Amino acid sequence: MAFFSVFLCLILCSFENGFALAARDTKPHLLPHTTHTVEVNSLLPAITCSPSTKGHNNNKASVLKVVHKHGPCSKFHKSSKTSTTTSDEKYHAQILEQDQARVNSIHSRLNHNNNKDPLTQSAATTLPAKSGIVIGSGNYIVTVSLGTPAKQLSLVFDTGSDLTWTQCQPCSATQSCYKQTEPIFDPSLSASYKNTPCTTAACTQLPSSGLEQSCSNSTCLYIAVYGDNSFSKGVFGSEKLTLTPTDVFESFLFGCGLDNGGLFRGSAGLLGLGRSSISFVEQTANKYNRFFSYCLPSTSSSTGHLTFGDGGSPNGVKFTKLITSSQSESASSLYGLGLAGINVGGSQLSIAPSVFSSSGTIIDSGTVITRLPATAYAVLRGAFREAMKNYTLTNGDSLLDTCYDFSGLNTVSYPKIAFVFGDGLTVDLDATGILFQISPSQVCLAFAGNKDDSDVGIIGNVQQKRLEVVYDVAGGKVGFAPAGCD
């Protein structure tokens, strides 16, 4: 596998002393090596697909192509040679609205109080599925095959969800879901499909993954309701799942959705990469040893990859500890990391590590905009605005409040940003992982603050762009390295 390196942050004394030094000067020193300088046109979406030239060629790993479900590399993309400011603003407003619904669902799922770490909550504090305990759909899709004969399906991959499911019946006339965007999987046409009996352990464990479970004529049924009010209801079955000709899984447990609705448009369902017993990661543990990685492309017009299995020693990837919880089944399905600080323009911001540790942080492939504790975001915003004071600050919206008008400019420079983790690892974000384009004339800082410091922080997928993110779940760690895809 082609892995890449990350830069370790050299802190002058101890880790704590590093924060003390940062407290003396919160303004970033914007030397040339501490900024990104890019062409303004590169911040705008392209209308044609430019597949990545980077990828994995190791035959010991299974590699799937990752595309943005709304981009020109997706087969569901509606090509258009023109784009209007109004349509762009509506499109991005919808993304941000759905993103906030997902974040609300994550916070509800953890349902913590100010006196407890959300990653160590009792399962008794979680909400029922019909209130949005399951997180929801993401932005990136992969193609897999299901059944005998094999049927190709495009699924959103989601580290925040456990259940893999696909649409097995068409939408009704009153549902705003897939319509005719994706062929439907018909279990009656497959020789390898089986219903799952209610008496199996897999069926009884569905509630621990945030799902409602019931029975009909001894057949296991599920209901998955997501934070944006999307949903899937159907039969919990087993089927042959094929990733590549040599990566085939018999009796893979999945949801066969008979009643589906909401915002999964552009996909046939979801590939759940969480950590519960029904997730893809756990069901394929014997082959892949709970090891996978992905690289999200820099733009919606390029491609990335989702790779299962180690396939050799990681090349240059640097790891930080994966935080798990033995007290909360709901929280322990998520991927917690020990974020402890943030660098802007080469300087570590004056934010006490306790601001991050009191709420906890997860990394999530489906959340778009990174959410920080309110205190941490206020400091980040101040430092970024100070560094960008020579550019025109514009009005943002309820989520993104640090936006700039770059119209008329050929190039722009903005400070580098890095995450600092409690065990000493520093991860520099890619140049494409800092800003979020709202319209042809407006670009915003792709971070937002939670309502207060008690809500869990979330490292979103904008900040993960072009990074190889490596999940060594068996080893209890998550790794990062730069430039894993275009």
PyMOL commands that set and color helices and strands:
alter all, ss='L'
color gray80, all
select helices_A, chain A and resi 15-23+32-34+40-43+85-110+118-120+123-125+129-131+187-189+201-204+206-209+280-283+285-288+329-332+353-357+374-387+431-433
alter helices_A, ss='H'
color red, helices_A
select strands_A, chain A and resi 35-39+62-68+140-146+151-158+165-167+194-195+212-216+219-225+231-244+247-261+269-272+291-295+304-308+318-323+335-337+339-344+347-348+361-363+370-372+392-394+403-405+411-415+417-421+426-428+435-439+442-445+447-449+457-459+468-472+477-481
alter strands_A, ss='S'
color yellow, strands_A
deselect
rebuild
show_as cartoon
